Amino acid sequence: MQSQEYTSSNIHSHNDYASALPFYGAYSNEAGVIEADVFLVNNELFVAHTSKEIALQNTLKSMYLEPLSAKLKNLGSKAYPSNKPLILMIDIKSDADSTLKVIAQQLKTYPDITVNKNIKVVISGNRPNPAQWKDYPDFIYFDGRLNENYTTDQLARVEMISEDLHELTVWNGKGVLTQADLEKIQSTIKKVHNQNKKIRFWATQDNVNTWMTLMNLKVDFIGTDNVAELTHFINNIKSTFYQNTEFHQAYVPKNASAFAKKKPKNVILLIGDGMGLTQIYSGYTANKGQLSLFNIPTQGFSITKASDSYITDSAAGATAMATGNKTNNRFISVDENGKPLELITQQLAKKGYKTAVISAGNITDATPAAFYAHQPERSYSEPIANDFLSNPSDILIGGGQKEFISRKDGKDLSKALIEKGYTFSDKFNSLDTIKNSRFVVLEDAAVVSMKNGRGDFLTKSFKKAVNTFSKTKNPFFMMAEGAQIDYGGHQNNVEYVVREMLDFDKLVGQAMEFVDQNPETLLIVTADHETGGLSLIDGSIEKGYVHGSFSTNDHTAVPVPVFAYGAGAQNFSGVYQNTAIYTKILEALK
């Protein structure tokens, strides 16, 4: 995949004069090649696609030479502000020799164009015989052809070699090239590159799949009538393409058949915030075709709609799972009228359950908050933190220490928590030394992105929580969140999404292993919603790279997968509302 190396210098603004804003549109996007078709009529050069379309005001001078010359006056020796090169391609539609003589005459009156080292004028279309090229000024270069043989001097005047793609393939720009056509095109490109020349194809389709195919083939100039769109696509590749370099072994279930008759006593609910099927599959692709999550035999789908919206946010989505009730977006475990709903953590604590809430983000964010707080607005982070004082949960791990200890209301919740018998720490590394069975560990620095070095926060937190719980006879309920798959979706950044997804999958593998060793445990893995409208437009399982495309920087309404493993897992297949996750957990525990 070479597409990361492309810039707008690889864009050929095909039939540029036909665009809504000739010259200026392509120039503002710093296109590598700007092309104009010209006809010589009464010693004047007109820009038009056919002789019938000639309009008196559309001259080469007025549409291209004057505007380019004006731009150069401000830039000195540069063609573009960024110092990228520019090719002005003049495609001759009338007689080659007489037209080119007039082109050369006109250009001589624009020395700022002809002496500029970053600008080349390239003649295409009807070109004089290569033997005559030497008769034209040396600021004029030519568009070569595959079937022409050049002397060394002639080759020096060839700026690029162009070919009609239809000569090599009937491919229509959808799907992939046939192996035979692919090999034919590859050998053509190789032949041109071996002459140290650049290659361009004309008559190519103008869509994302074609652009990517040509980039993967290392074609130098991509022709388009949508310069702004192709520029946007190329500029976005840095954030939409990711080549993975760190791979992990997926966990393979050891005794999936051992759970059939068992009833669960422990429940582990893992929520990948913003994790739709595409996010999962992008992780599978980047991890070269393996994912612990895909080794879970039972799957279902959760419909995520909120009470007041087709598209849920994390607050309403997590509330559905924490309380079994749909609510409005932005509401944290309160009903549509703002009345508190009983939480699964509260219900299970009454039955002697130990409970833990863990997040690789801020612990007062909507998803974790819905498991211990009741607020009519998800942004009330200080009241949300305060609500933890009246929740029975034993363990809280995440970011967000300042909502507990540097509050605007001056309260220090850590003192109140210590009085209630918790150990409180704002240093994640204190996890190793805490002996108490009830603790709150919050440190923002521990929940940066994987890209910025979070490391094994989730697996460490999980291990500490289950080790703490295993010292008691009590059953437990734990919710752990991979918070930042969502952040990557909001930023439309594929690397962010994939690395967070793979980190979350390590947690999934660890939880599956725990279930295998403790068969009276039910593991559920799901999401609150999908973020980004991610689709995969290219990738390689063999090489571990992914190229994605986002349709939004927000949540979408698409149902999200549910994976269940362990005792009671069979109840989670099918398609159901997100509130059913809550009811199915309680039914399994009955």
ZAMARGU-4260 file (C-alpha; in steps of 0.2 Angstrom, whole numbers, plus 5000, padded with zeros to 4 digits):
<rodrens>
0) 5000/5000/5000 | 5009/5016/4994 | 4995/5028/4996 | 5002/5036/5011 | 5016/5043/5000
5) 5004/5052/4988 | 5001/5071/4989 | 4991/5083/4979 | 5006/5084/4967 | 5000/5067/4961
10) 4983/5074/4955 | 4980/5077/4937 | 4966/5090/4935 | 4958/5082/4919 | 4949/5094/4907
15) 4952/5107/4920 | 4943/5121/4910 | 4926/5111/4911 | 4926/5113/4930 | 4916/5125/4940
20) 4931/5136/4944 | 4944/5133/4930 | 4963/5135/4935 | 4958/5142/4952 | 4950/5127/4959
25) 4965/5115/4954 | 4978/5129/4959 | 4970/5131/4976 | 4972/5112/4979 | 4990/5113/4973
30) 4986/5100/4959 | 5002/5092/4951 | 4995/5094/4933 | 4982/5106/4927 | 4976/5102/4909
35) 4968/5112/4896 | 4963/5107/4878 | 4967/5121/4865 | 4961/5125/4847 | 4971/5137/4836
40) 4958/5148/4827 | 4963/5164/4817 | 4980/5164/4826 | 4971/5164/4844 | 4972/5149/4856
45) 4955/5144/4863 | 4951/5132/4877 | 4937/5120/4873 | 4933/5102/4873 | 4927/5102/4855
50) 4928/5115/4841 | 4909/5117/4843 | 4911/5123/4861 | 4923/5137/4857 | 4918/5153/4866
55) 4927/5170/4862 | 4931/5174/4880 | 4939/5157/4884 | 4957/5159/4878 | 4972/5150/4885
60) 4979/5168/4890 | 4964/5173/4899 | 4960/5156/4908 | 4978/5150/4912 | 4993/5161/4907
65) 4987/5177/4915 | 4980/5169/4931 | 4996/5159/4933 | 5007/5173/4930 | 4998/5184/4943
70) 5000/5170/4956 | 5019/5169/4952 | 5021/5188/4955 | 5018/5185/4973 | 5028/5169/4975
75) 5044/5173/4967 | 5052/5157/4961 | 5039/5145/4968 | 5025/5138/4958 | 5014/5135/4974
80) 5015/5142/4991 | 5021/5125/4998 | 5035/5124/4985 | 5026/5109/4976 | 5029/5108/4957
85) 5016/5112/4944 | 5014/5105/4926 | 5003/5115/4914 | 4998/5102/4902 | 4992/5109/4885
90) 4982/5096/4875 | 4982/5102/4857 | 4966/5098/4847 | 4971/5107/4831 | 4986/5105/4820
95) 5001/5100/4830 | 5015/5111/4822 | 5005/5128/4819 | 4997/5127/4836 | 5013/5123/4845
100) 5021/5138/4837 | 5008/5150/4843 | 5009/5142/4861 | 5028/5145/4861 | 5026/5163/4855
105) 5013/5166/4869 | 5023/5158/4882 | 5038/5169/4878 | 5028/5184/4884 | 5027/5176/4901
110) 5045/5174/4906 | 5039/5171/4924 | 5032/5155/4919 | 5045/5149/4907 | 5060/5152/4918
115) 5052/5145/4934 | 5061/5129/4939 | 5046/5123/4947 | 5034/5124/4932 | 5034/5114/4917
120) 5024/5116/4901 | 5020/5099/4894 | 5012/5097/4877 | 4999/5082/4874 | 4986/5078/4861
125) 4992/5082/4844 | 5011/5083/4846 | 5024/5086/4832 | 5034/5071/4827 | 5048/5068/4840
130) 5061/5072/4827 | 5054/5090/4827 | 5054/5093/4846 | 5072/5100/4845 | 5065/5115/4834
135) 5054/5121/4849 | 5060/5131/4864 | 5068/5120/4878 | 5055/5126/4891 | 5042/5115/4881
140) 5041/5097/4886 | 5031/5083/4879 | 5018/5069/4885 | 5026/5053/4879 | 5017/5037/4872
145) 5020/5019/4876 | 5022/5014/4857 | 5034/5028/4853 | 5053/5025/4853 | 5064/5040/4858
150) 5082/5045/4856 | 5091/5050/4872 | 5088/5068/4867 | 5070/5066/4864 | 5068/5056/4880
155) 5075/5071/4889 | 5060/5081/4883 | 5047/5068/4889 | 5040/5073/4906 | 5028/5058/4908
160) 5021/5044/4897 | 5003/5042/4896 | 4991/5028/4890 | 4973/5025/4888 | 4968/5012/4902
165) 4956/5004/4890 | 4970/4998/4879 | 4975/4987/4894 | 4959/4982/4903 | 4940/4983/4902
170) 4939/4986/4921 | 4926/4998/4926 | 4933/5005/4942 | 4923/4993/4953 | 4930/4978/4962
175) 4947/4972/4958 | 4957/4970/4942 | 4958/4952/4935 | 4975/4944/4938 | 4979/4945/4919
180) 4975/4963/4918 | 4984/4967/4934 | 5000/4959/4927 | 4998/4968/4911 | 4996/4985/4919
185) 5010/4981/4931 | 5023/4977/4917 | 5018/4993/4908 | 5021/5004/4924 | 5037/4995/4927
190) 5043/4998/4909 | 5039/5017/4911 | 5047/5018/4928 | 5063/5009/4922 | 5065/5023/4910
195) 5065/5035/4925 | 5048/5042/4918 | 5032/5045/4927 | 5016/5037/4921 | 4998/5043/4919
200) 4982/5034/4912 | 4968/5043/4904 | 4950/5036/4903 | 4950/5030/4921 | 4935/5030/4932
205) 4934/5044/4944 | 4929/5036/4961 | 4938/5031/4977 | 4941/5013/4972 | 4949/5018/4956
210) 4960/5031/4965 | 4966/5018/4977 | 4969/5005/4964 | 4980/5017/4954 | 4989/5022/4970
215) 4992/5004/4975 | 4999/5001/4957 | 5011/5016/4960 | 5003/5026/4945 | 5011/5044/4947
220) 4997/5055/4941 | 4979/5051/4945 | 4967/5060/4933 | 4951/5067/4941 | 4937/5080/4937
225) 4935/5081/4956 | 4951/5089/4962 | 4945/5095/4979 | 4937/5078/4983 | 4953/5068/4978
230) 4964/5081/4987 | 4953/5078/5003 | 4955/5059/5001 | 4974/5060/4999 | 4976/5072/5013
235) 4965/5061/5024 | 4975/5045/5021 | 4987/5049/5035 | 4972/5047/5047 | 4962/5034/5038
240) 4976/5021/5034 | 4985/5011/5047 | 4999/4998/5046 | 5000/4988/5062 | 5016/4983/5069
245) 5012/4975/5086 | 5002/4959/5085 | 4995/4948/5099 | 4990/4930/5100 | 4971/4928/5101
250) 4964/4918/5116 | 4956/4902/5111 | 4942/4895/5122 | 4947/4880/5132 | 4931/4872/5137
255) 4916/4880/5129 | 4906/4864/5132 | 4909/4865/5150 | 4896/4879/5153 | 4880/4871/5146
260) 4872/4866/5162 | 4880/4879/5174 | 4872/4894/5181 | 4883/4909/5183 | 4887/4918/5199
265) 4900/4931/5193 | 4896/4943/5178 | 4909/4952/5168 | 4902/4965/5156 | 4915/4973/5144
270) 4909/4988/5134 | 4919/4994/5119 | 4913/5012/5118 | 4909/5016/5100 | 4913/4998/5094
275) 4903/4992/5079 | 4907/4977/5068 | 4918/4987/5057 | 4929/4993/5072 | 4930/4974/5077
280) 4935/4969/5060 | 4948/4982/5057 | 4956/4975/5073 | 4955/4958/5066 | 4963/4963/5050
285) 4977/4973/5058 | 4980/4959/5070 | 4983/4948/5054 | 4967/4938/5055 | 4965/4934/5074
290) 4955/4942/5088 | 4950/4934/5104 | 4933/4942/5102 | 4930/4932/5086 | 4933/4916/5096
295) 4918/4918/5107 | 4905/4906/5100 | 4889/4915/5105 | 4884/4931/5097 | 4869/4943/5096
300) 4864/4960/5091 | 4859/4975/5102 | 4848/4989/5095 | 4854/5005/5103 | 4840/5018/5100
305) 4837/5030/5114 | 4820/5035/5121 | 4821/5052/5112 | 4832/5049/5098 | 4836/5036/5083
310) 4854/5038/5088 | 4859/5035/5106 | 4873/5043/5115 | 4884/5034/5128 | 4873/5040/5143
315) 4857/5033/5136 | 4866/5018/5129 | 4874/5013/5146 | 4859/5017/5156 | 4849/5004/5146
320) 4862/4991/5151 | 4864/4997/5169 | 4845/4998/5173 | 4835/4989/5159 | 4827/5005/5155
325) 4828/5016/5139 | 4830/5034/5143 | 4834/5051/5134 | 4851/5055/5127 | 4862/5064/5140
330) 4853/5056/5155 | 4863/5046/5167 | 4853/5031/5175 | 4837/5042/5177 | 4821/5039/5167
335) 4813/5051/5154 | 4807/5062/5169 | 4823/5063/5178 | 4818/5050/5191 | 4833/5039/5197
340) 4832/5021/5191 | 4839/5006/5201 | 4856/5001/5195 | 4862/4983/5192 | 4876/4987/5204
345) 4864/4992/5218 | 4853/4977/5215 | 4867/4964/5215 | 4875/4972/5231 | 4859/4969/5240
350) 4862/4950/5236 | 4880/4950/5243 | 4889/4954/5226 | 4905/4963/5225 | 4905/4976/5211
355) 4918/4985/5201 | 4918/4999/5188 | 4933/5001/5177 | 4936/5013/5162 | 4951/5017/5151
360) 4944/5035/5151 | 4937/5047/5164 | 4927/5038/5177 | 4914/5052/5177 | 4911/5050/5158
365) 4894/5044/5153 | 4897/5025/5151 | 4905/5021/5168 | 4894/5034/5177 | 4878/5025/5172
370) 4884/5011/5183 | 4885/5021/5199 | 4877/5038/5197 | 4860/5046/5194 | 4860/5063/5185
375) 4849/5072/5172 | 4864/5078/5162 | 4880/5068/5158 | 4891/5084/5159 | 4888/5086/5178
380) 4904/5077/5181 | 4906/5083/5199 | 4888/5078/5205 | 4892/5062/5196 | 4908/5059/5206
385) 4898/5063/5222 | 4885/5050/5218 | 4899/5037/5220 | 4898/5040/5239 | 4880/5033/5239
390) 4884/5018/5227 | 4889/5001/5235 | 4903/4997/5222 | 4919/4991/5230 | 4931/4996/5216
395) 4932/5011/5205 | 4947/5013/5192 | 4950/5025/5179 | 4954/5043/5175 | 4946/5059/5183
400) 4955/5062/5199 | 4951/5080/5199 | 4932/5077/5199 | 4935/5069/5216 | 4949/5079/5224
405) 4951/5096/5215 | 4932/5101/5214 | 4925/5118/5211 | 4914/5115/5227 | 4930/5113/5237
410) 4924/5096/5243 | 4937/5082/5244 | 4928/5066/5241 | 4944/5056/5244 | 4942/5060/5263
415) 4924/5054/5263 | 4929/5038/5254 | 4943/5034/5266 | 4930/5037/5280 | 4919/5024/5272
420) 4933/5011/5272 | 4940/5013/5254 | 4958/5016/5250 | 4960/5031/5238 | 4974/5034/5227
425) 4978/5046/5212 | 4993/5035/5206 | 4989/5021/5195 | 5005/5012/5200 | 4998/5010/5218
430) 4987/4996/5212 | 5001/4984/5215 | 5002/4988/5233 | 4984/4991/5239 | 4979/4977/5251
435) 4961/4984/5255 | 4947/4975/5246 | 4938/4992/5243 | 4948/5005/5233 | 4946/5020/5221
440) 4961/5023/5210 | 4960/5037/5198 | 4974/5045/5187 | 4972/5055/5171 | 4989/5051/5165
445) 4985/5032/5166 | 4971/5034/5153 | 4980/5043/5138 | 4977/5034/5121 | 4987/5019/5116
450) 4995/5030/5103 | 5001/5041/5118 | 5007/5026/5128 | 4993/5020/5140 | 5000/5003/5140
455) 4992/4988/5149 | 4980/4999/5160 | 4964/4988/5156 | 4972/4971/5159 | 4981/4976/5175
460) 4965/4984/5182 | 4955/4968/5177 | 4968/4957/5185 | 4968/4967/5201 | 4949/4967/5203
465) 4947/4949/5200 | 4961/4944/5212 | 4954/4956/5225 | 4936/4948/5223 | 4943/4930/5223
470) 4949/4932/5241 | 4931/4932/5246 | 4917/4919/5245 | 4905/4933/5237 | 4900/4933/5219
475) 4905/4948/5209 | 4899/4960/5195 | 4911/4970/5185 | 4909/4983/5171 | 4925/4987/5162
480) 4925/4999/5147 | 4937/5002/5132 | 4932/5020/5132 | 4943/5026/5118 | 4938/5016/5103
485) 4924/5030/5103 | 4937/5044/5104 | 4946/5037/5088 | 4929/5036/5079 | 4925/5054/5084
490) 4942/5060/5078 | 4940/5049/5061 | 4957/5042/5065 | 4959/5024/5060 | 4976/5021/5069
495) 4967/5027/5085 | 4952/5016/5083 | 4963/5000/5078 | 4975/5002/5093 | 4961/5005/5105
500) 4952/4990/5098 | 4967/4978/5099 | 4970/4984/5117 | 4952/4980/5121 | 4953/4963/5113
505) 4968/4959/5125 | 4956/4962/5139 | 4943/4951/5131 | 4956/4937/5130 | 4960/4939/5148
510) 4942/4939/5153 | 4939/4923/5143 | 4954/4914/5151 | 4946/4919/5168 | 4930/4911/5163
515) 4939/4895/5158 | 4947/4894/5175 | 4931/4900/5184 | 4916/4891/5174 | 4903/4899/5185
520) 4906/4916/5176 | 4896/4924/5162 | 4906/4936/5151 | 4897/4948/5140 | 4906/4959/5127
525) 4896/4973/5118 | 4896/4992/5114 | 4884/5006/5118 | 4884/5012/5100 | 4895/5013/5084
530) 4905/5029/5082 | 4911/5037/5065 | 4901/5027/5053 | 4917/5018/5049 | 4918/5007/5033
535) 4933/4998/5027 | 4938/5002/5009 | 4955/4992/5009 | 4965/4981/5020 | 4976/4966/5020
540) 4975/4952/5033 | 4992/4945/5027 | 5001/4962/5030 | 4990/4969/5044 | 4985/4985/5036
545) 4968/4994/5036 | 4961/5008/5026 | 4945/5015/5032 | 4932/5029/5027 | 4921/5038/5040
550) 4904/5044/5036 | 4902/5055/5051 | 4912/5061/5066 | 4898/5056/5078 | 4888/5041/5083
555) 4877/5030/5071 | 4861/5020/5074 | 4868/5004/5067 | 4865/4989/5079 | 4880/4983/5088
560) 4887/4965/5091 | 4885/4956/5108 | 4897/4942/5112 | 4894/4930/5127 | 4905/4917/5134
565) 4903/4905/5149 | 4888/4900/5160 | 4872/4907/5153 | 4880/4913/5137 | 4867/4904/5126
570) 4853/4917/5132 | 4862/4931/5122 | 4860/4925/5104 | 4847/4934/5093 | 4843/4952/5090
575) 4836/4962/5104 | 4835/4980/5112 | 4850/4985/5123 | 4839/4985/5138 | 4838/4966/5136
580) 4857/4964/5141 | 4852/4970/5158 | 4837/4958/5159 | 4846/4943/5152 | 4860/4945/5165
585) 4847/4945/5179 | 4838/4930/5172 | 4854/4921/5170 | 4858/4924/5189 | 4841/4919/5195
</rodrens>
